[in-house]
Amino acid sequence: MNSEGKSPRPSRKSISKESVSKATSELNNLLQIISGSSAEIGNLWEGSEGSDQYLNMLRSSIDRAEAVAAQLAELAGGTDQKVLMHPELTSFLKPTKIREKPRAKPTILVVDDEQMALVLIKRLLSESGYQVVTAQSGFEALDLFRRQPQAFQLVLLDLTMPFMDGEETFHRLREIRADIPVVLCTGFIRSDHLDRLMKAGIAGFLRKPLAPEEIVDHVRAVLESLKYAQLGGALPAGSSIAG
């Protein structure tokens, strides 16, 4: 009781930016799974009686949740970039009909601790003409990569994983094969952290949640630009971003 005979109001605990960033990352990871799942459900239910109404409600809810997650990311100092390619690769990117399936079948290693995310991304990329190998941790990814380091044309790597995060996994992959292109995929990353990783040589960045076609388009764009970079010979052997 205070001097006026009233109970003092409980003090509000301040929430750290780190807590907000973790919550934002988790929210975006969940939204990626929900968005991917809803797209698959939409494909199955398309044309069914009453399906359009419910699918539109679901998509609207996802859009609203994404807007909330974007606001949280801004409060925590996260990057405002959603899709980003390494600047040394963008100059090689040429117009292409990105909806066409690739003639060859590049092999992509997808690393994410969310099993459902792995299932969705593997199906998506497989249907787009790629061979996909999945790993649910950095340790598993390194084990697979050590066995056949030249078998992979690209690594799609989640940043926020337990025990060994994406940044450490990225550097260890580079110790095995210095020219492996790595695209980072995460629900949240601070701007300065992203800048550091771009300077370290990641080939691109995707911020969850992304629409299925955005994932395919960016993966294809990175692979195409790497191919042109090789043909152009502008990147020296052993370069951190040569493919």
C-alpha positions as CSV (number, residue, x, y, z in Angstrom):
1,M,0.0,0.0,0.0
2,N,1.3,3.5,-0.8
3,S,0.6,6.7,1.1
4,E,-2.7,7.1,-0.6
5,G,-3.9,3.6,0.5
6,K,-3.6,2.2,-3.0
7,S,-1.8,-0.9,-4.1
8,P,1.2,0.0,-6.3
9,R,0.9,-1.1,-9.9
10,P,3.1,-4.0,-10.8
11,S,6.2,-2.8,-12.8
12,R,6.3,-3.9,-16.4
13,K,9.3,-6.0,-17.3
14,S,11.2,-4.7,-20.3
15,I,11.5,-7.1,-23.2
16,S,15.0,-7.3,-24.7
17,K,15.5,-7.1,-28.5
18,E,17.1,-10.6,-28.4
19,S,13.8,-12.0,-27.0
20,V,11.8,-10.2,-29.7
21,S,14.2,-11.4,-32.4
22,K,13.8,-15.0,-31.2
23,A,10.1,-14.8,-31.1
24,T,10.0,-13.2,-34.6
25,S,12.2,-15.9,-36.0
26,E,10.0,-18.6,-34.5
27,L,6.9,-16.9,-35.8
28,N,8.3,-16.6,-39.3
29,N,9.4,-20.2,-39.3
30,L,5.9,-21.3,-38.3
31,L,4.4,-19.0,-40.9
32,Q,6.6,-20.6,-43.6
33,I,5.3,-24.0,-42.7
34,I,1.7,-22.8,-42.5
35,S,2.0,-20.9,-45.8
36,G,3.6,-23.9,-47.6
37,S,1.0,-26.2,-46.2
38,S,-1.9,-24.0,-47.2
39,A,-0.4,-23.8,-50.8
40,E,-0.4,-27.6,-50.9
41,I,-3.9,-27.8,-49.5
42,G,-5.0,-25.3,-52.0
43,N,-3.7,-27.4,-54.9
44,L,-5.6,-30.4,-53.5
45,W,-8.9,-28.6,-52.8
46,E,-8.9,-26.2,-55.7
47,G,-12.3,-26.2,-57.3
48,S,-14.0,-28.0,-54.4
49,E,-17.3,-26.6,-53.2
50,G,-16.7,-23.9,-50.6
51,S,-12.9,-24.2,-50.7
52,D,-12.2,-20.8,-52.2
53,Q,-13.9,-19.0,-49.2
54,Y,-11.8,-20.9,-46.6
55,L,-8.6,-20.7,-48.5
56,N,-9.0,-16.9,-48.9
57,M,-9.6,-16.6,-45.2
58,L,-6.5,-18.6,-44.5
59,R,-4.4,-16.6,-46.9
60,S,-5.7,-13.3,-45.4
61,S,-4.8,-14.5,-41.9
62,I,-1.3,-15.5,-43.1
63,D,-0.8,-12.0,-44.7
64,R,-1.9,-10.3,-41.4
65,A,0.5,-12.5,-39.4
66,E,3.3,-11.7,-41.8
67,A,2.7,-8.0,-41.3
68,V,2.9,-8.4,-37.5
69,A,6.1,-10.4,-37.8
70,A,7.6,-7.7,-40.1
71,Q,6.8,-5.1,-37.4
72,L,8.4,-7.2,-34.7
73,A,11.5,-7.7,-36.9
74,E,11.8,-3.9,-37.4
75,L,11.5,-3.3,-33.6
76,A,14.3,-5.9,-33.0
77,G,16.6,-4.2,-35.6
78,G,16.2,-6.9,-38.3
79,T,16.9,-6.4,-42.0
80,D,14.2,-5.0,-44.2
81,Q,15.5,-7.2,-47.1
82,K,13.3,-10.2,-47.9
83,V,15.3,-11.6,-50.8
84,L,18.9,-10.7,-51.5
85,M,21.6,-11.9,-53.8
86,H,25.4,-11.4,-53.5
87,P,26.2,-8.2,-55.5
88,E,29.1,-10.0,-57.3
89,L,26.5,-12.5,-58.7
90,T,23.7,-10.1,-59.7
91,S,25.8,-8.6,-62.6
92,F,25.8,-12.1,-64.2
93,L,22.1,-12.7,-63.9
94,K,20.4,-12.6,-67.3
95,P,16.7,-12.6,-68.2
96,T,15.4,-16.1,-68.3
97,K,12.0,-17.9,-68.3
98,I,12.3,-18.9,-64.7
99,R,9.1,-21.0,-64.8
100,E,10.8,-23.5,-67.2
101,K,12.3,-26.6,-65.5
102,P,16.1,-26.8,-65.7
103,R,17.4,-29.2,-68.3
104,A,20.0,-30.7,-65.9
105,K,19.1,-31.7,-62.4
106,P,21.3,-29.7,-59.9
107,T,21.5,-31.2,-56.5
108,I,20.6,-29.0,-53.6
109,L,21.3,-29.7,-49.9
110,V,18.5,-28.2,-47.8
111,V,19.3,-27.8,-44.1
112,D,16.6,-26.9,-41.5
113,D,15.8,-28.2,-38.0
114,E,12.0,-28.0,-38.8
115,Q,11.0,-31.4,-40.3
116,M,7.9,-30.0,-41.9
117,A,9.8,-27.2,-43.6
118,L,12.2,-29.8,-45.0
119,V,9.3,-31.9,-46.4
120,L,7.7,-28.9,-48.0
121,I,10.8,-27.4,-49.5
122,K,12.0,-30.8,-50.8
123,R,8.7,-31.4,-52.5
124,L,8.7,-27.9,-54.0
125,L,12.2,-28.1,-55.4
126,S,11.8,-31.7,-56.6
127,E,8.7,-30.7,-58.5
128,S,10.6,-27.9,-60.1
129,G,13.2,-30.3,-61.5
130,Y,16.0,-30.4,-58.8
131,Q,17.5,-33.2,-56.9
132,V,17.2,-32.5,-53.2
133,V,19.0,-33.9,-50.2
134,T,17.9,-32.8,-46.7
135,A,19.5,-32.5,-43.3
136,Q,17.9,-31.6,-40.0
137,S,21.0,-30.2,-38.3
138,G,24.3,-28.7,-39.1
139,F,26.0,-31.9,-37.9
140,E,24.0,-34.0,-40.3
141,A,24.6,-31.5,-43.2
142,L,28.4,-31.7,-42.6
143,D,28.4,-35.4,-42.5
144,L,26.5,-35.6,-45.8
145,F,28.7,-33.0,-47.4
146,R,32.0,-34.6,-46.4
147,R,31.0,-37.8,-48.2
148,Q,30.5,-36.1,-51.5
149,P,31.5,-32.4,-51.4
150,Q,31.4,-32.1,-55.2
151,A,27.9,-33.6,-55.6
152,F,26.1,-30.4,-54.5
153,Q,25.6,-27.3,-56.6
154,L,23.9,-25.3,-53.8
155,V,23.2,-25.4,-50.1
156,L,20.0,-23.8,-48.7
157,L,20.8,-23.2,-45.1
158,D,18.6,-22.2,-42.1
159,L,20.3,-19.8,-39.7
160,T,18.6,-20.5,-36.4
161,M,19.3,-24.2,-35.5
162,P,20.2,-25.6,-32.1
163,F,23.7,-26.7,-31.1
164,M,25.3,-25.6,-34.4
165,D,23.7,-22.6,-36.0
166,G,23.7,-21.7,-39.7
167,E,26.7,-19.4,-39.5
168,E,29.0,-22.0,-38.0
169,T,27.7,-24.6,-40.4
170,F,28.4,-22.2,-43.3
171,H,32.0,-21.7,-42.3
172,R,32.5,-25.4,-41.7
173,L,31.1,-26.2,-45.2
174,R,33.6,-23.7,-46.6
175,E,36.4,-25.5,-44.9
176,I,35.5,-28.6,-46.8
177,R,34.8,-26.9,-50.1
178,A,35.7,-23.3,-50.4
179,D,33.5,-22.6,-53.5
180,I,30.2,-24.1,-52.4
181,P,27.4,-21.5,-52.9
182,V,25.2,-21.1,-49.8
183,V,21.9,-19.4,-49.6
184,L,20.8,-18.4,-46.1
185,C,17.2,-18.9,-45.1
186,T,16.0,-17.5,-41.8
187,G,13.0,-16.0,-40.0
188,F,15.0,-13.2,-38.5
189,I,18.5,-11.7,-38.9
190,R,19.9,-8.4,-37.8
191,S,21.0,-6.0,-40.5
192,D,24.7,-6.0,-39.3
193,H,24.7,-9.7,-39.0
194,L,23.5,-10.1,-42.6
195,D,26.1,-7.6,-43.8
196,R,28.8,-9.7,-42.2
197,L,27.6,-12.9,-43.8
198,M,27.3,-11.2,-47.2
199,K,30.9,-10.1,-46.9
200,A,31.9,-13.7,-45.8
201,G,30.5,-14.9,-49.2
202,I,27.0,-16.2,-48.9
203,A,25.4,-16.4,-52.3
204,G,22.1,-15.1,-51.3
205,F,19.5,-14.5,-48.5
206,L,15.9,-15.5,-48.1
207,R,13.8,-14.2,-45.2
208,K,11.0,-16.5,-44.1
209,P,8.1,-16.7,-44.7
210,L,8.4,-16.9,-48.5
211,A,5.8,-17.9,-51.1
212,P,6.7,-21.2,-52.8
213,E,7.4,-19.6,-56.1
214,E,9.7,-17.1,-54.5
215,I,11.9,-19.9,-53.2
216,V,12.1,-21.6,-56.5
217,D,12.7,-18.3,-58.4
218,H,15.6,-17.3,-56.1
219,V,17.2,-20.7,-56.1
220,R,17.1,-20.7,-59.9
221,A,18.4,-17.2,-60.1
222,V,21.4,-18.0,-57.9
223,L,22.2,-21.1,-60.0
224,E,21.8,-19.3,-63.3
225,S,24.1,-16.4,-62.1
226,L,26.7,-18.8,-60.8
227,K,26.7,-20.5,-64.2
228,Y,27.2,-17.2,-66.0
229,A,29.9,-16.2,-63.5
230,Q,31.8,-19.5,-64.3
231,L,31.5,-18.9,-68.1
232,G,32.5,-15.3,-67.7
233,G,35.6,-16.2,-65.7
234,A,35.3,-13.0,-63.7
235,L,35.6,-14.8,-60.4
236,P,39.0,-16.2,-59.5
237,A,39.5,-19.8,-58.6
238,G,38.9,-20.5,-55.0
239,S,36.7,-17.3,-54.7
240,S,34.3,-17.5,-51.8
241,I,31.3,-17.1,-54.1
242,A,32.4,-19.0,-57.2
243,G,30.0,-21.9,-58.0
